[in-house]
């Protein structure tokens, strides 16, 4: 990336400048504080499903109505939780991340507000 900014400009000029900037560090921290716990929660839920399917056959094969079993409900719950997590993330990012990330992008690209 060539530096096209005037000498003495305090803007971000290289990828390394961006990486070490306090604003980028704050964006990364906010992102991680949401994503890591949500990922951990989902993985616990997923592995619980897998472990129950493997070791709790009697429980998972219980019918809850017609041919619908506990295992089927857990499996469908995996899809529902995936979509729910996605929707929660999108709403969270709209409120907590996107405006600051867009502002940083404009600064990096040399656009002014």
Protein Blocks (a to p, Z undefined) as FASTA:
>chain_A
ZZfbdehiabdfbfklmmmpmklmmmmmmmmmmmmmmmmmmmmmmmmmmmmmmmmmmlmm
pcfbhjbcfklmmmmmmmmmmmmmmmmmmmmmmmmmmmmmmmmmmmmnopaZZ
